[in-house]
Amino acid sequence: MKTNVGTIDRILRTALGIVLLYLAFFSGMQFFAAAPLFKYGAAAVGLVMLATSSLKMCPIYSILGLKTCKDC
């Protein structure tokens, strides 16, 4: 596993992951409460964002040959 996610990218992924998990489970919005697909879909995407942020590695970036870090 090579690092391919930079600092700004990690911060944005972490923020997005936290927001999606909050919206899915704690917001009480009708959009997420009425449709389990949206609720659990947002939760899954949020978890993936947090995982890629903490591991500093994005599988899609690896496939596409992208890097957002300067020194990797």
LINLIN-V300597 format. One record per pair of residues at least 12 apart in sequence whose ideal C-beta (glycine too) atoms are under 6 Angstrom apart, sorted by sequence separation. I is the first residue (numbers start at 1). J is the second residue. D is the distance in Angstrom with one decimal. If there is no record, write none. Layout:
{{I;J;D} {I;J;D}}
This chain:
{{24;39;5.0} {24;42;4.2} {23;42;5.8} {24;43;4.3} {20;42;4.6} {20;45;5.6} {21;46;4.1} {20;46;3.3} {17;46;4.4} {17;49;3.5} {16;49;5.0} {17;50;3.8} {13;49;4.6} {13;52;5.9} {14;53;4.6} {13;53;4.0} {10;53;4.7} {5;56;5.0} {3;56;4.5} {4;57;5.9} {5;58;5.3} {4;58;6.0} {1;57;5.0} {4;61;4.6} {9;68;4.2} {6;68;3.8} {4;67;4.6} {5;68;5.8} {6;69;3.8} {3;69;5.9} {3;72;4.4}}
